[in-house]
Amino acid sequence: MGTASSQWAPMFRELATNVGEAPPVRPKTLSQDELLGLFSSAVTGADYVLTPASDEDMRGKYAKPKVSLEVVYDDV
């Protein structure tokens, strides 16, 4: 329970005190190159190729085979 007498109360009391007493910290200003570096493919994983989930991936044993609209001519 979230009460002042719970086993977690001292931990949350200390956390609240630490947050209240911590000095404000301003973020470091980034240059344009540093900012763009945050979004590089090496950092974001943008070079990762996603594979769409199949019907079997999504529905497991309830997946149904897709009906093909392909026309097959036996006498080609």
N, C-alpha and C positions, 0 to 999 in steps of 0.2 A: 504494500500500500504506500501511497505517496504522502505520508504524514511526517510530522517533525519527530515522531518517536520511532520511525521505522529504522531498520538496519542500514538503510542507504542515506539517511538524513545527514550524518556527518560528512559524507563524501560530497553531497550536493551543496551543503553549507560552505564547505571549503572551496568548491568550484565557484560558487556565487561570489565569495569574498575575493578570490583571485581575479575574476573577471572585473569586478568593481574597482579593484585597486590597480589593475594593469594600466600602464600609461598608454595613451593613444599612439598608434603607429601609422604613419602615412606610407602608402605604397610607393615604391621606387618608380619614377617616371621612366618609361621605355622609349627608346628611339624607334623610328619607323621600322628599321630592320629587325630590332628585337621584338617588336609587336608582331610583325609578319612571321618571325621565327616561331612564335607560339602556335601558329597554324600550319607549320611545315608538315609534310606527309610523314616524316620520321617521328614527329611528336604525336600527331593525331591518328596515325594509322590509316591515312587516306589512301595509301597504296595497297591496302588490303582489299582483295576482291571478294565481294559478297556473292554467295551462291543462293539463289532463291530456294525456299523450302518446297519440297514436293508435297503432293497430296498425302503420300504415305508418312512423311515427316509430321504433317499437321494432324492427320486423322488416325494414324496407326492402323490397327486391324479393321477399321471402318472405311478405309480408303477404297474407292471404286476405280476400276480401270477406265481411262479416258477412251471414249468412243472416237475412233479416227474417222475423219472425213476424206481420207485418202482413197482414190479410186485405183483399184488394181486391175490391170488388163492381163488376162492369162495368155492371150494369143498376140503377143507383141512381136 
